[in-house]
Amino acid sequence: MIRTLKVIIGGEGNVGKTSLIRQYAKGKFSEARNLTLGIDITTQEFVIDGDPLKLALWDIEGQAGNRPNFYLGAQAAMLVYDVTELLTLKALLEWVERCRKYCPDAPVLIIGNKLDLGQKVPGNWGEKFTQYIRAQQHGSVSAKTGERVAWAFEALATLAVGHVTAKV
């Protein structure tokens, strides 16, 4: 029996949450912008420390982030911002508040996406934000080129497993 862990992928609309998931799960990128309505769940298999597991990736619509049921029972969260749009990093404060309210002990990974477009938000701002909110990790990726996308999801899976293991 393979254990399934719930993780949420959150952030404002148009930061590339769905594109990140699609790039990781299917190795594909599309320029077409598809709006996620409500929630979209993708499962992805991992092996962490020799143990197989599935991650249920809950892709939360950017405009409907304040739905408690989406967060309940999450073992980790990846909060995504657009490295070309400072406001999307600032907006993560609300997402962090929701995570702390509805899945209070879930570890948080902060990810800056769209590196391929050139980083307009200084990288150290993402790091400082991560420290400020006491998140576990920060990194920058490109859903379009695939740069560091595998790393981000492996880090997320490791955080989720660590969270579950710490509770046992």
N, C-alpha and C positions, 0 to 999 in steps of 0.2 A: 504494500500500500504506500503510494507516494503522498507525502504530506503536501498540502496546498496552503500557501501563505498569502494573505491579502495585503497588497501595497497600493497606495494611492499615488496618482500622478496629477499634481495640481498646478495652477498658475493661471494668469490672465489669458483671455482669448488671443489666438494668433501668435503665441510664443513657440509653438511647435511641439506640443505634448504628443499629439497623435502621430506626427511625423517621426518623433523619436522612437515611439513604440513600434511603428511600422518598419523603420530602418533596422531596429534591433531584431524584431521577430521574423521579418520577411526579407531583410536586406534590400528593401525598396524605398525609393523616395519619389514623391510626386509633387510637382509645382502647384497642382490644383489645391485650392484651399477648401477642405471639407470641414464644415462646422460640426462639432460634436454636440449632439442634443442630449442633455442629461448626463448619461454615463455610457461608456463603452468599455467592455471588459474583455481583455485578451489574456490567455494563459500562456506561460512560457516555462519550459523545463530547464532546470539548472542542476548542477552537481556542485555542492559545497562540502568541502572536507570529506569527499568520497560518498556523501549521502545525496541521493536524488531527491529533488523536490520540485514543486510547481509554484510559480508565482502567478497569482491572479492580479493582473495590472488593471486597476480601476482608473480609467482615463476620465477625469471629471471636467465637464463643460466649464469653460472659463467664466461664463456669465451666470452659472448656477452653482457657484462654489459653496453656497451656504445651505447645504442640505445635509443635516446631521447623519442620516442613514448611510451616506456615502463613506463616511469616516469610521463609523463604529466597527470595532474589531480589527482595524488595520494594524499590521505589525511594523510598518515603516511607511515613510512618505518621501516622494521625490517632488520637490517644488521647483518649477522651471520658470526662468525669466529669459527675455530676449536681450542679448548682449549689445544690441543696437538701440534699445529703448530703456532709458533709466526708469521711467514710470513703472515698467513691469517688474523691476526689482523692488521698488518701493511698495508696490501692491502686494508683494509676498508677505508683508506684515499681517494683512488680514488673513491670508491663507495659514500662516503660522498660528495665529490666534485660534482659528477653527480647529487645526490639528491638536493644539494643546487642550482645547475644550472637549473635543469628541473622541480623540484617541491620545490621551494625555501623556502616556509614556512611550509612544512610538518614536523611534529615532527619525531624524529629518536629514535629508540630503538636498543641498541647494545646487541646482544645475543652471548654468548660463548656456543657452542654445544660440545657434546661428553664427558660430565663429567664422564660417566661410564668408560672411558679409562684412567682416572687419569689426573689431571690438571697439565700440564707442563708449561703453560703460567700462571704466578702468577695472581691470581684473582684481586689483586689491580691494575695490569696493564690495565685490561679491564675497571676498574673504572676510572683510570687516563685518559685513551684514551677517555672515554665517556665525562669526564669533559673538556678535551682538545678541542674536536670538538663541545662542547656545545650540546650534545645529551640529551634527556630527561631522559633516564634510561638505566641501564645495569643489566644483569642477566646471570646466567649460567644454562644450562639445559642438559638433555640427551634425544635425540630422541629415543634411543634404549630402555631405561627403562621407559620413559615417565615422568621422574622427572622434575617438574616445567614447563613442556610444556604448560599445561593449563594456568598457571600464565602468561607465555610469550604472548600467544595469547590474553588473557583478557587484559593485559597491552597495547598491540597493538591496540585492539578495543577501549579501553578507550581513548588512545591518538588520534585516528582517530575521534572519536565522539567529543572530546574536541576541535579538530582543526576545525571541521565543525561548531560547536556551536559558537566558537570564531569569525568566519567569518560572522555570521548572524547578 
